[in-house]
């Protein structure tokens, strides 16, 4: 009986061995063979891509198609990279300062002062600074007004596109039908402040701002300057800054000699430059009078349109 069981066991083992002999084993694949197969697959895909039609504009490469570009903003006809981060805020187009500056002039150098949160952009023609939270940026000694301040958004300093293009001596055209902005490079830099600001105008405007509002916030100083320039442009007043100040019964500080003899503080000079460079405080853009007392002639006869700091402004 034992011999029979042993015989049956040996027969089963033999059967299993015979069945295994009929199964094909998967051959091992060498590294070289795998790389060759992958290369062949890539080549086949490349050939397929070349055979497929590509919807590109004339002269546009396949590489251009896959770049991340913002086609709603162009510089000399070329779309800018997406990292320019164009946004809209209150009807103003904002851009990230550094990448947009590099689009306007690829040769610029950029430095960042973390302590003062100031970006400095320089080229052979331009020296531009922008500090987070300020109401302006400077470009070659010019002061360009930014009503909503220089901002930091997602770690990037942003400024109005119109202000930045002015700093670079460029121009822009807004197409409302397509929602696109076309920027055209110009001189590469704004005319310097020494050339742009008239010395007499700066002398008188900075001093009247200081005499009338030297203790006010910057936009309060600007608003006083706006009143002076609004009068210069109005047919009812003299057409020069000094002429407006000298007009009878208007600025007693001029007739007393106080304006001419004072030394304006730094913010008064900055406010004067901002106004001379076209900066207008929106609330006072039509103002022709201001006062700091409740019973003035303007308070009795004119409509108050704004109050900034310690002054009321009237149209």
C-alpha positions as CSV (number, residue, x, y, z in Angstrom):
1,X,0.0,0.0,0.0
2,X,2.8,2.3,0.9
3,X,4.5,1.5,-2.4
4,X,1.3,2.5,-4.3
5,X,1.0,5.8,-2.6
6,X,4.6,6.7,-3.3
7,X,4.1,5.7,-7.0
8,X,1.1,8.0,-7.3
9,X,3.0,10.9,-5.7
10,X,5.9,10.6,-8.1
11,X,3.4,10.5,-11.0
12,X,1.8,13.8,-9.9
13,X,5.2,15.5,-9.6
14,X,6.1,14.3,-13.1
15,X,2.8,15.7,-14.5
16,X,3.4,19.1,-12.9
17,X,6.9,19.2,-14.4
18,X,5.6,18.3,-17.9
19,X,2.9,21.1,-17.7
20,X,5.5,23.7,-16.7
21,X,7.6,22.8,-19.6
22,X,4.9,24.0,-21.9
23,X,4.6,27.6,-20.4
24,X,6.7,30.4,-22.1
25,X,8.6,32.6,-19.7
26,X,8.5,36.4,-20.3
27,X,12.1,37.4,-21.3
28,X,13.9,40.0,-19.2
29,X,14.1,43.5,-20.9
30,X,17.4,45.3,-20.8
31,X,17.8,49.0,-20.0
32,X,19.1,49.6,-23.5
33,X,16.0,48.0,-25.0
34,X,13.6,50.0,-22.8
35,X,15.3,53.3,-23.8
36,X,15.2,52.3,-27.4
37,X,11.5,51.6,-27.2
38,X,10.8,55.0,-25.5
39,X,12.9,56.8,-28.1
40,X,10.9,55.1,-30.8
41,X,7.6,56.1,-29.2
42,X,8.7,59.8,-28.8
43,X,9.8,59.9,-32.5
44,X,6.5,58.5,-33.5
45,X,4.6,61.1,-31.5
46,X,6.8,63.9,-33.0
47,X,6.0,62.7,-36.5
48,X,2.3,62.6,-35.6
49,X,2.5,66.2,-34.3
50,X,4.2,67.4,-37.5
51,X,1.6,65.7,-39.5
52,X,-1.3,67.3,-37.6
53,X,-2.4,70.8,-38.7
54,X,-1.4,73.7,-36.3
55,X,-3.7,76.7,-36.1
56,X,-1.0,79.4,-35.8
57,X,-0.7,82.9,-37.2
58,X,1.7,83.3,-40.1
59,X,5.3,83.3,-38.9
60,X,4.3,82.0,-35.4
61,X,6.2,79.0,-34.1
62,X,4.8,76.1,-32.2
63,X,6.9,77.2,-29.2
64,X,5.1,80.6,-29.2
65,X,1.8,78.8,-29.1
66,X,2.6,77.0,-25.8
67,X,4.2,80.1,-24.1
68,X,2.0,81.7,-21.4
69,X,1.2,85.1,-23.0
70,X,-1.3,87.8,-22.4
71,X,-2.6,88.8,-25.8
72,X,-4.7,91.6,-24.3
73,X,-1.6,93.6,-23.7
74,X,1.1,94.1,-26.4
75,X,4.4,96.0,-26.6
76,X,5.3,96.9,-30.2
77,X,2.7,94.4,-31.4
78,X,4.1,91.5,-29.3
79,X,2.0,90.0,-26.4
80,X,3.5,90.3,-23.0
81,X,4.2,87.3,-20.6
82,X,1.4,86.4,-18.2
83,X,3.6,87.3,-15.3
84,X,3.0,91.0,-16.1
85,X,-0.2,90.2,-14.3
86,X,-2.5,92.8,-15.9
87,X,-5.5,93.6,-13.8
88,X,-8.2,96.3,-13.7
89,X,-9.1,98.3,-10.6
90,X,-11.6,101.2,-10.7
91,X,-11.1,101.7,-14.4
92,X,-7.3,101.7,-14.1
93,X,-5.1,99.0,-15.6
94,X,-2.4,97.8,-13.2
95,X,0.7,95.7,-14.0
96,X,3.5,94.1,-12.1
97,X,6.2,96.8,-12.2
98,X,9.3,94.6,-12.8
99,X,8.2,92.2,-15.6
100,X,6.5,95.1,-17.4
101,X,9.6,97.3,-17.1
102,X,11.6,94.4,-18.6
103,X,9.1,94.2,-21.5
104,X,9.6,98.0,-22.1
105,X,13.4,97.7,-21.9
106,X,15.1,94.3,-21.6
107,X,18.3,96.0,-20.5
108,X,17.0,97.4,-17.2
109,X,18.6,96.5,-13.9
110,X,16.3,96.0,-10.9
111,X,17.1,96.2,-7.1
112,X,14.9,95.6,-4.1
113,X,15.3,97.2,-0.7
114,X,13.3,95.1,1.7
115,X,13.7,97.6,4.5
116,X,12.0,100.5,2.7
117,X,10.0,98.2,0.4
118,X,11.4,100.1,-2.6
119,X,12.1,98.9,-6.1
120,X,14.7,100.7,-8.2
121,X,14.8,100.2,-12.0
122,X,17.7,101.7,-13.9
123,X,18.9,101.7,-17.4
124,X,21.3,103.9,-19.4
125,X,18.4,106.5,-19.7
126,X,16.2,105.9,-16.7
127,X,16.3,106.0,-12.9
128,X,12.9,104.9,-11.5
129,X,11.9,104.2,-7.9
130,X,8.7,103.0,-6.5
131,X,7.9,102.5,-2.8
132,X,5.0,100.4,-1.5
133,X,2.2,102.6,-0.1
134,X,3.4,105.9,-1.7
135,X,1.1,108.1,-3.8
136,X,3.7,108.4,-6.6
137,X,6.7,106.9,-8.3
138,X,9.7,108.9,-9.4
139,X,11.3,108.8,-12.9
140,X,14.4,110.9,-13.7
141,X,13.4,113.4,-11.0
142,X,9.8,113.5,-12.1
143,X,6.9,112.8,-9.7
144,X,4.1,110.8,-11.2
145,X,0.9,110.6,-9.2
146,X,-0.7,107.2,-8.3
147,X,-4.0,107.9,-6.5
148,X,-4.5,104.4,-5.2
149,X,-0.8,104.2,-4.2
150,X,1.9,101.8,-5.2
151,X,0.6,98.3,-4.3
152,X,2.0,94.9,-3.4
153,X,-0.2,92.2,-4.7
154,X,0.7,88.5,-4.3
155,X,4.2,89.5,-3.5
156,X,4.6,91.8,-6.6
157,X,4.8,95.5,-6.7
158,X,2.1,96.8,-9.0
159,X,1.5,100.3,-10.6
160,X,-0.8,101.8,-13.2
161,X,0.3,100.9,-16.7
162,X,-0.3,104.5,-17.9
163,X,2.2,105.8,-15.2
164,X,4.8,103.2,-16.1
165,X,4.6,103.8,-19.8
166,X,5.0,107.6,-19.1
167,X,8.1,106.9,-17.1
168,X,9.6,104.9,-20.0
169,X,8.6,107.6,-22.6
170,X,6.2,105.1,-24.2
171,X,2.6,105.5,-25.4
172,X,-0.5,103.4,-25.1
173,X,-3.8,103.0,-26.9
174,X,-6.8,101.3,-25.3
175,X,-9.2,99.5,-27.6
176,X,-12.5,99.3,-25.8
177,X,-14.1,97.1,-28.4
178,X,-11.6,94.3,-28.0
179,X,-10.4,95.1,-24.4
180,X,-6.8,95.2,-25.5
181,X,-4.0,97.7,-24.7
182,X,-1.3,98.4,-27.3
183,X,1.9,99.9,-25.9
184,X,4.5,101.5,-28.3
185,X,8.0,102.0,-27.1
186,X,9.3,105.6,-27.3
187,X,12.4,107.3,-26.1
188,X,13.0,104.8,-23.3
189,X,12.7,107.4,-20.5
190,X,10.7,110.4,-19.3
191,X,12.3,113.8,-19.8
192,X,14.1,114.7,-16.6
193,X,12.6,116.9,-13.9
194,X,15.3,119.6,-14.4
195,X,14.1,120.0,-18.0
196,X,10.4,119.4,-17.4
197,X,9.5,121.7,-14.5
198,X,9.5,125.4,-15.1
199,X,11.7,126.9,-12.3
200,X,9.5,129.9,-11.6
201,X,6.3,127.8,-11.5
202,X,7.9,125.4,-9.1
203,X,9.2,128.2,-7.0
204,X,5.8,129.9,-6.5
205,X,3.7,126.8,-6.4
206,X,5.8,124.9,-3.8
207,X,5.8,128.0,-1.6
208,X,2.1,128.8,-1.7
209,X,1.4,125.1,-1.0
210,X,3.7,125.3,2.0
211,X,2.3,128.6,3.2
212,X,-1.3,127.5,2.9
213,X,-1.1,123.8,3.7
214,X,2.3,122.9,4.9
215,X,0.9,120.9,7.8
216,X,-1.6,118.9,5.6
217,X,-1.4,115.4,4.2
218,X,0.2,115.1,0.7
219,X,-3.2,115.0,-1.2
220,X,-4.3,118.0,0.8
221,X,-1.3,119.9,-0.4
222,X,-1.9,118.7,-3.9
223,X,-5.5,119.9,-3.8
224,X,-4.3,123.4,-2.9
225,X,-1.9,123.2,-5.9
226,X,-4.8,122.0,-8.1
227,X,-6.8,125.1,-7.1
228,X,-4.0,127.4,-8.3
229,X,-3.6,125.6,-11.6
230,X,-7.3,125.5,-12.1
231,X,-7.3,129.3,-11.8
232,X,-4.4,129.6,-14.2
233,X,-6.5,127.6,-16.8
234,X,-9.8,129.6,-16.1
235,X,-10.6,132.7,-18.1
236,X,-11.6,134.6,-15.0
237,X,-8.1,134.5,-13.5
238,X,-4.6,135.5,-14.5
239,X,-2.8,132.9,-16.7
240,X,0.3,132.5,-14.6
241,X,0.9,131.0,-11.1
242,X,2.5,134.2,-9.8
243,X,-0.3,136.3,-11.4
244,X,-2.9,134.2,-9.6
245,X,-1.1,134.7,-6.3
246,X,-0.8,138.4,-6.8
247,X,-4.4,139.0,-7.7
248,X,-6.1,141.5,-5.4
249,X,-7.9,140.2,-2.3
250,X,-6.9,136.6,-2.9
251,X,-3.6,135.6,-1.3
252,X,-2.5,137.9,1.5
253,X,0.5,135.7,2.1
254,X,1.8,136.8,-1.3
255,X,1.4,140.5,-0.6
256,X,3.0,140.2,2.8
257,X,6.0,138.6,1.3
258,X,5.6,135.5,3.3
259,X,5.3,133.2,0.3
260,X,8.4,134.5,-1.4
261,X,10.5,134.3,1.8
262,X,9.5,130.9,3.1
263,X,11.4,127.7,2.6
264,X,9.0,124.9,1.6
265,X,9.4,121.5,3.2
266,X,10.1,118.4,1.1
267,X,6.4,117.3,0.8
268,X,5.4,120.8,-0.4
269,X,8.0,120.5,-3.2
270,X,6.8,117.0,-4.0
271,X,3.2,118.1,-4.1
272,X,4.0,121.0,-6.4
273,X,5.9,118.6,-8.8
274,X,3.0,116.1,-8.7
275,X,0.5,118.8,-9.7
276,X,2.8,120.3,-12.3
277,X,3.1,116.8,-13.8
278,X,-0.6,116.6,-14.2
279,X,-1.5,115.0,-10.8
280,X,-5.1,115.9,-9.9
281,X,-6.9,114.9,-6.7
282,X,-10.2,113.6,-8.1
283,X,-12.4,115.3,-5.5
284,X,-11.0,118.7,-6.2
285,X,-10.5,118.6,-10.0
286,X,-12.9,121.5,-10.5
287,X,-12.2,123.5,-7.4
288,X,-11.4,127.2,-7.7
289,X,-11.4,128.2,-4.1
290,X,-10.4,126.8,-0.7
291,X,-10.6,127.9,2.9
292,X,-9.9,126.9,6.4
293,X,-12.5,129.0,8.2
294,X,-16.3,128.5,8.1
295,X,-17.3,132.1,7.3
296,X,-15.3,132.8,4.2
297,X,-16.6,134.4,1.0
298,X,-16.3,131.0,-0.7
299,X,-18.3,129.3,2.1
300,X,-21.1,131.8,1.6
301,X,-21.1,131.9,-2.2
302,X,-19.8,128.7,-3.6
303,X,-20.6,125.0,-3.4
304,X,-18.4,122.9,-1.3
305,X,-17.3,119.9,-3.2
306,X,-14.7,118.3,-0.9
307,X,-13.0,118.4,2.5
308,X,-9.4,117.3,2.7
309,X,-7.6,117.6,6.0
310,X,-8.2,121.1,7.4
311,X,-9.5,122.7,4.1
312,X,-12.8,122.8,2.3
313,X,-12.7,123.1,-1.5
314,X,-15.3,124.9,-3.6
315,X,-16.2,124.9,-7.3
